[in-house]
């Protein structure tokens, strides 16, 4: 209940007209017919335990079960590196950061195996400035509209066979550039994997994990964010020993910040509030 109250209070704060904020939900619904997972994972399960009128009140209680890596979710670094952070190790400060949205949708439309490149990042920087420290870098391939049709999401008529997958991802060279030459917190994609569909060695996953960089997968509504100036909040379930987990990812657009001369700022008061809420949520979870 404490976690629900805190999230509700944060929602009120962020949607208040005086706050001047727009909040974009970047998360797909989770449900038995709505959650796409990598082949081999058990299906999402939602079971109604109780739902009905009691003598003096209405009462509902349900059970749900899900793979860690299904739907909109976070890859903790331990997913691909045994010496890196598991979910409970991730500092709350790494769950919030300035958004960098790199649009490769035109390239991905003509090449389903397209991978975000170093050139794409540097081209973005020529227009919008250097990737800020602590950034959450998002690759917008324009494919979120395909979800939750697994055939379309995985780009194959056989979505149970990973060898046939065709969807965009992040090139290992770009992952190396972001982890070694920039100071990023997380990278995200609107596809099922930060590696492209035809990957067999998952090099991008390995590079990100080695540097304790979070991976965000099956993220939606990137096209509703500006290229720079928004803030990303990652509501990751605090799963002890987990290699990842479902997340409610929010894009927060501050109207005042977006009107600054550079368009690069995001409000520090919002960031501090979000960090405080996350710290409390992790304490009470």
Number of C-alpha atoms within 10 A of each C-alpha: 8 11 16 10 11 15 17 12 12 16 12 12 16 21 14 12 10 8 14 14 20 17 17 18 16 24 20 22 13 18 15 15 12 15 22 25 21 19 11 8 13 12 18 19 15 14 11 10 9 12 11 10 10 9 6 6 7 10 10 11 10 10 10 12 12 20 18 21 24 24 29 28 28 31 30 31 29 22 21 19 19 12 11 19 24 22 24 18 16 18 12 21 16 19 21 25 24 27 30 31 25 22 20 18 18 11 16 20 14 9 13 20 19 21 25 28 18 18 10 15 21 15 13 19 15 9 9 16 13 14 22 19 12 18 23 30 27 25 27 26 26 22 22 21 12 15 21 18 15 20 15 17 22 28 19 18 12 13 18 15 13 16 13 14 23 20 26 34 29 24 19 22 16 20 25 17 15 23 20 12 9 16 16 24 24 28 25 27 29 29 29 28 25 31 26 24 25 16 17 10 9 16 19 24 23 19 22 26 24 18 17 23 26 27 26 29 25 28 28 25 19 26 15 13 21 16 20 25 26 30 24 26 24 23 20 23 20 21 17 11 13 19 22 29 22 25 24 18 24 21 25 24 25 21 16 15 18 18 12 12 8 12 16 21 19 23 19 9 9 18 18 13 14 20 18 13 18 24 14 15 20 16 10 10 11
